[in-house]
Amino acid sequence: MRRFLITPVAGIFFFCLLFVFPSKASANITSGNYTCAGGKIVQMPNGGVGCIIPVKVRPPGKGGGGGSTADWGMCGVLSVSAYFGALSQARIIVDTSGYYAVELVGNKPSEIPTLSMSCVLFSDFTSVPPVSDGTSFDPPPYDGGGSQDIAGSKKNACIWAGLSGNVEPYDSANQGASGEAFAQYSATGPDETLIGASPGKTVTSYAFCSGYSAASWTGWSYFRHGFSFSAPPAHPISIGMTTAHDWCYMDGIETNLLYPNYEEGPISGGLKLLGGAYSMFATATPAGSPPGGVLVDYNCLPLHQ
């Protein structure tokens, strides 16, 4: 898959509540749709406008919560929807308190992205070491074009955290637009997770990595390693997974907008949770075009490891 961009957390102090619609997808997994409330949109450090929405889950070992491990978990992107431009950001960050948060930035208020996110607690996995052995780290964002292994990703789940930048850059030579951002399990083996982004630094991709420090820990088991959906379906298509057994998340997104139907505009794609069942979808504007449209990937971690 492809590339997306995420901005650094440091120096951002605008924790602006947005419309959040969290729901309990199952006993193990929470999900929510995040969008900036009109009255809470502020100027952001990168020159765009948007908001930051806090979440009550934190990466293992991060600050906040005292000595409690009850809120240690992982959060991943379920879907993104936006008119992506140079200043766009749709990503998960770790805020200054050590908790996850959603950061949404657009060139102007009408172009602020929407992001759906899902979180799972470490305590919801079985056949794993104690929660107190949980660890996490933040790999550097990637915008170099192509992809590279995330250093230190062996035995960790490195979850794509979204992107910043323009995933719809116009390519006059090919009379279209193509961009990508992703972080996904490497096809070369179980030891590494790849992170990648479009050439030309039009977009940056982000991830967070979590695992266990126990010597007995051999690494996560995955259900699927970067499955691509290559055309926008008219309706969400089931992937045959449910929140009763698996935690699934979006791995990345790619645009492939071609002339004569090429048109910069709102795009969306990822996973939906409908009654605890996961489905995949992708859309582009205008409806039914452009050829190629939007491609998305996903991974799943079985709750029983």
N, C-alpha and C positions, 0 to 999 in steps of 0.2 A: 504493500500500500504506500501511502503518500505523505503529504505534509501539512502541518498546522502550527500556529504560533502562540506562545504564552509569555506574558510580561513578568518581570521580577516582582517579588512581593515587597522588597525593601523600599521604604520611602512612601508607601501608599497608606494613607491614614483615613481614607474615605470609606467608612463602613456604613453604606447606605442600604437600608432595607428595601427590598424589592418585593413584588408579588411572588410569594412562594406558596406552592400547593403541595406540601409534603403528604405522603400517604404511606401506610404500612403495607408493602406489597406482600409480605408474608411475616411469619414470626421472626424471620432472620434478616430481612432486607427492607430498607426504607428507600423511597424514591420521591423526587419532587421536580416540579417544573419551575424554573427560575426566570423572572423577567423584571426589569427595572420599573418600579412604580413611578408614575409621572412626576409626583412631587418630590421624589428622592434622587432625581438625576442631577449629578454634579459634574463639574469640570475635572477631568482626570489628568494625571501627570504627563501622559503621552500626547496631550493636546486634544483628545477626543472627549466624549461625554459618556457617563454611565454610572455604575454603582457597584458596590461589593456587598454580598449577602452572606452572613456567617452561618455555619453548620455546626451541629452539636456532636461532631465526630472528629477525632484527631488521630494523626499518624502515631504509631507506637513510639514511645519514648519522647514525644514532644511535650512542651510546657503546658501549664493549665491543669486543673483537676487534681492538684496535689499528688499524692501517691497512688491514686486510684487508676486502675487499668480498665474500668468498666466502659469507657468511651473510646478505647483504642479500636481503630478499624481502618478500612480502606474505602475510598470513594472514587467512582469512575464516571465518565461521561456516558449517558445513555443516548442522547441525540443533541444536535445543534441545528439552529435555524437562524439565518441572517442574510442580509445584503452585505457581503464582506468587502471591506475596503482597506486602505493602507493603515488606518488607525484601529481597525476592529480587533477585539479580543473576546474570546468565548472560552473560558478556561477555569479550572479548579486551582486554587492557590492554597498556601498555608499562611494564615494571617499572623500578626505579631503576637497573638496569645497562644499560638501553636495549634489552633484548630483549622480544619478545612473551611474554605469559603468559596463562593462563586464570584468571579469577576467578569463583568459584562461591559464592553466599551464599544461605541460606534462613532462614526464620523459626525453624526448628528443624531438627535433623539429618535427620529424615525428609522434609523439604521442600527440601533442597538440590538445585538443578538439575543436570542433566547437559548437557554441551555437546560436540558433535563439531566439529572444526576441521580445515581444510585449509590447507596452506602451499605456496607456489611461490617459487622463487628467481628473482631478476631475470636471472641467467645462463641460465635455462631458456627465455627468450623469444628469438626470432630476429627479424631486421630491425628492431632497436631500437638506440639509442645505447649506448655502452660502459657497463658496470655502474657505473663510477666517476662517471658523470653522474647516478646515481640520487638522487632527493630525496624527502622525505616531510614531512608536517605533520599535526598532530592538530587537527581541527576541534572547536569546543566542543560538548559534549553538548546535546541539544535536548529540551525538555519543554514547549514552549509551546502545544501543540495545533495540529493541521494540519501544515503543512510549510513549509520555506523552502529556498532554494538554499544550498548550502555555499559560503561565500565562498572564492575561490581554487581551486575545483575544476576550472576549465578545464584541459584536457590531463592531469588526474590521474585515476587510478582511486581513487575514494573508496569503500572497502569497508565494508559494514555490520559493526560489531564487537559487536553484541548489545544488551542492555538491562538496565535495573534497574527495580524497581517492580512494580506489580500490573497485569498485562495482562488480568485477569479481574474488573474492578470490577463490583459489582452495581448495576444501573440499575433502581430501583423504578418509574420512570415507564414504562419499556418492558418491565418484567418479564423482564429478561435481563442479559447482560453483553457488553460489546464494548470491545475495546482493541486498539491497534496500535503497532508500532514498526518503523521502516524507514530505510534509506538506499539510494536507487536512482537510476539514470541517469534524467535528466529527460526527460519526453515532449516538452518544448518545444524540444529541440535537443541537440547534442553538447557544449555548453560547460559545463554545470552538472550536479551531482548533488544531488538533493533529500534532505533529512533530515527526518523527521517523527515525531510521537508523538501519543498520545491526548490529548484535552482534559482539563482538570482536574488535570494534573500527577500522574496516577497512575502514569505510566511515563516513563522517559527513554531516548532512543536515542543510540547512539554510532557513530562511524566513524573510519577512518584513511585518509589520502590519500597516494598515492605516484605518482611520475612521473619525468621526466628534466629536467635543466636545460639540455640541449643546445638551441641555437637552432633546429636542424633538426627538433626534436621537435614534431609536430603533435597528439599525443594518442593515446590508446588506441582500438583498434577493439573493439567489443562484439558478441557474438553475439545476445544477447537483452536487452531493456530492460524488466525488470519484468513477467515473465509470471506471472499469478496462477493458482493452483489452488484452486477454490472449494468443495471438499467433501472430507472425509477418505476417501481410497480404502482399500479393504480390504487392498491389497498395494501395494508401491512400483511406481510407473509410470515407465517409461523416458522420459527427455527426449531421447534420441537423441544424446547427447554422451559422449565418452570422454576419459580423461586423456592419451591419446596425442596429442590435438590441442587440448584446451581445459582451462582452469582455471575451474571453476564454483564458485559460492558462493551462500549464502542471502542474500537482499536484505532480508528482514523477515518479520514474522508478524502476523496479525490473528486475534482471537477474535470469534466472533459466536454467543454462547450464548443461546438463547432459551427462554422459558417455553412449555410445561410441562416440557420436558426439560432446562431450565437446571439446571446443577449445577456449582459450583466444584469443581475437581479437577485431576488431572494432565492436561496437554496436551502434544503434541509435534508437530513438523513440520520440514520442510526437505528436504535432499538426502541420499541414501545413495550410497556407492561400493561397487558389487558387481562384482568382477573388472575394475576399471578403468572401468566404465560408470556414469554418473550416472542416478539415478532420484529421483523426488519422492514424498513421502508426507506424510500429516497424520493425526493421531488425536486423539480427545477421549474423556473418561470421563463417563458410561458409554458403552461401545462401541456404535457405531451411532447415537448421539445426542450432542449436541443438534443440532437443525437449524442449518445454517450451519457449525457446527463450527469448524475451524481453516483459515485461508487462509495460503499462503506464496508468496513471490516468489523469483526467482533471477536472476542474471546470469552470463555466461561471458565470459572473455577468451581469444581464440584464442592459442595459444602462438606461432604465426607471425603477427607483426604487420606 
